Amino acid sequence: MNAISYVCIDDDGDQLDQGMGTTVDISQGGALIETAMPIDTKYILLISIDLDENIYETKSRVAHTRSVGPAKYLTGIQFLGPPQEVAQIVRNFILDYHSRKNEIISN
């Protein structure tokens, strides 16, 4: 799982809230993220930092949020950015995930 920051934004792009979570699953169309608080907004800006400290961000739409335990929420999101931007975000998550996994295995 990858750490991710998110910023809740309104229809005008103004910031409402922010938080941290982890990526549970990801595809070209969207992702499932786990957070300690529910995400109560229509849009969020996802921000990821890879192992080389490159910052990636993309605007997304919240599809659903559900509680799965005390202080544990799963939120499904749909990526809204340009296809090239989305592809870079997905590539970043996958490379970062495998790098971290290999780091854990070798230790």
Secondary structure, 3 states (H helix, E strand, C coil): CEEEEEEEECCCCCEEEEEEEEEEEECCCEEEEEECCCCCCCEEEEEEECCCCCEEEEEEEEEEEEEEECCEEEEEEEECCCHHHHHHHHHHHHHHHHHHHHHHHHC
